[in-house]
Amino acid sequence: MSAPENKSGGSSLDKALSLLQEVCMTPVPLRFADLVEKTDLPKATAHRTLSSLADKGLVRFDDNTQLYHPGYGLLELAHQAWSKIDVRDIAADQMKSIWRETGETIHLAVLDRGEVIYIDKLESQKSLRLFSAVGKKGPAYCTGVGKAMMAFLDEDNLAQAIKEQSFVQHTRHTLRNESELRIELAKIRKNRISLDLEEHEEGIQCAASVILNHNNEPIAALSITAPKFRVDEERFQHFQTLVKDACTKVSIRMGAMASN
């Protein structure tokens, strides 16, 4: 049986969502009369629905000002929603998009106790096998994805992550110590582009960027990886633009505040 409708049309859920949207999206708090006018609901229906929303903590009414505000229960709902979102699902279309455009290997990675873990990968159809594999771990200090995420850690977490780096010299280009790493991370924070210029594997370079969550915390990173002989400077610059734009889009979907 369908939900009952009143003269304004729509189900009870439609009415509740309409009121909730007005309360949440308006730039200034509204009075009851304003909400009735904006939603075109009967006063009795609007009052009953607002009371139900208030009981659930989704709106709150200020007795002194007679104004309606978003309820604190919305924060809990948002927190639970964000915590259940899988970044792999949210990033999938962007990974496919840059993979189709570049034809190179695309990585999605997370940071765990100072190490990179690859959680998704689209392999280049061109000949060349890379170190990475889904589920495999790698160092953070000398990979594009690792540095991209480390750059946006708060100082306490960053200091802990740096303590866990070995600074083993994989190539002659590998960063050698904390000082060099911090200089590199400062640059990454400024432009949101992290480069691996043969730091982990000779002849391999990548462009990476960070994915932020609703608290603007680093939760993952994307990278485009290719052999140096196959990528000239102009194409590599294009990779940087592509991966930064892709990560920005995914970050916004994850609730992060948009920024350049």
N, C-alpha and C positions, 0 to 999 in steps of 0.2 A: 504494500500500500504506500502511495506517495505521501510525503509530508504535507500537512494542511497548509493552505495559503490564505492570506488575508487580502484586503482590497489593494494593497500596494504590490501584490504579486511576489512570487518567490517562496522558497521553503524557509523554515525557521532557521536553518543553518545559513542560508543566504542573508537573512536579516542580521544575524549575529555578526557575520563576516563584514557586512556593509558598515555596521556601527563600529566594529573594531578597526576597520581600515580608516574610517574618518577620525577616530580618536588618535590613531598612531601616525597617520600621514599629515595631519594638519600642522602648519608651522607654529600655531598657538593653541593652547587648550580651549576646548569648546564647552559651552553651557548646554543644558538639556534641550532648550529650545532650538539652539543651533543645529544639534544633531538630528532633531526631528525634521527640521527644514531641509537639511542636506540629504537625508535618506528617504524622505517622503513617507515615513512610517507613521502609523497612528500613535498617539502619545502613550496609550496603554501598552501597546506592543513594544515600543522603544524602551519604556520604563522597565517592563518585565525582562526584556533581553539584556539591558544594561545591568540590571540586578544580578542576573545569572552570570554575566561576564565578570562582574565584581566578585561574586562568590568564588569563582575559579581563579581569582587573582590576575585576570587578564586586563582589566581596567580598574582604576581606582578613582573614587570621587572625593574631592576636597570639600568638606562641609563649610569651611570658612569662605572659600572663593566661589563655591558652587560650580566648579569646573571639573571636567573629566580628563584624566591623564592615562597613559599606558601603564598597565599593571606590572609589578615586579615578576609575576608568574611568567610573563613573556620571556624574561631573561633565562629562566630555567628551561623553558621549552627550546629556546634558541641554543642553549648550551648542549642539551641532549641531542638536538638535531645535528649540530656541527660535529659532535663526538662520534656520530654514527656514519658520517660521510666518508667514503673511501676515496682518497685522492687519486687512485688509479682510474676509477670510473670517471671522475671529474676531468682528469687530464687526457683521457683516451683520444678524444677527437682532435685536440691540439697536437698530440704526438703524431697522429696519423697525417694531419695536415702538413706539418713540417717535414715528415718523412717523405711524403709524396713530392713536395717541392724540392727537397735537397737530394733525395736518393741515398742519404748517408744514415749511419746508425744513430738512433735516438734512445737516450737513457732517461729513466725516471728513477730517482734514488732518494733514500732517507738517511738521516744521520742517527747513529746508535752508538752511544758510549765512545764517541770520538772516531768512529769508523763509518764509512759509507756502505750502505746495503742497497744493491740494485733490486728494485721491486718490479720493474717492467722494462722491456727493451724491444725495439723494432730494428731488426738487423738490416744492414745495407745489402742490396742485391749484388753489389759489386764485390769483387774478390778481395778479401782481407779479413782475417780473424782477429778479434780484439780480446783483451784480457777479461772483459766483463761478461757476466752471465747473471740471469735472474736468480737471486738468492745468494750470490757471491758477495763477499765483503772486500773493501779496498780502503786504502788510506785516505784521509780527508785532506791533509795538508798539501797534497800534490795532484789532486783531481779537481776538475772544474766544478762538478757537483758538490764536492766536499767543501771547497772554499766558498762557494755560493751560499751554502747554509751556515757555515761558521761565521761568515761576515755579519749575519743578522741575529746572532745570539746575544743575549744580554751579557754583561761583563762577567758575572759569576759563572754562567754556563760556558762562556767562551774560555775563561781561564782554565776550567776543568777540562774542556775539550783539548786545549793546547797541551796540557800536561800528559794527555794520552797519546800524543803524536810521537812517533819514533824518530822522525826526520832522517830516515834511511835515504841515502842518495841513490835513487833508482836510475837517474841519468845525470848528465852534467848540468842539466837545467833545473833540477829539483831544488826547492827552497831548503836552506840548510839549518835554519834555527827559528826561534820564536820571533825575533826581531824582524827578520825578512817576511815571515808570515803575516805579522800584524800590519806591516806596511802594505802588503798586498791586499789584506782584508779591508783596510781603510779605503783603498781605491774601489773595491767591489761595492762597498756600502754606498759610495758616491754615485756610481753609474749602473749598478745592478747587473753588471756583466762580469762573469768569472771565466778566465781563460786558463786552459792547461796547454802550455806551449812546450810539448815534449817533456813534461815534468815527470810523468809516470811511465811512459813508454816512448822510446826513441822513434821519431818519425810520425808520431800520433799527436794531433792537437784537437782541442774541443772548445766550444763556446757554450757556456752554461748560465743559467739564471735561477733565482730562488722562487719558490712558491710559499706564500705566507697564508696563515689562517686568519680567523676572525679576530684574534688578538694581535695580529701583525707579527706573529712568531713564525720562524722558519720551520716548515713541516716536510718539505721535499724540494727537489731541484730537477730541472730538465737540462739535458745537454744534447748538442749535435757534435758527433765525433767522426773524424775522417783522417786519412793519412795526409801528411803535409804535401806530398807530391801532387795530390789531386785537387788541392784547394789553393788558388791564388789569393792575394790580399783582398781584392774586391769581393770575391765570393765569401771569404771568411768574415768580412765586415757584414755581409748580408746575413750570414748565419747568426751573428750576434744580435742583429735587429729582430730576426725571426724568433729566436729563443726567448729574448726579453719580452717581446709582445705576447708570445704564447703563455709565458709564466704570469704575466700581468693579468691576462684573461682568466687563467685558472685561479689565481689568487683572489680575484674579485668574486668568482663563484664560491670560493671558500669563505667569503665574508670579510676579506681584508679590505682596508680602505685603499681606494685607488690612489696611486702616486706615480710619478715619472721614474 
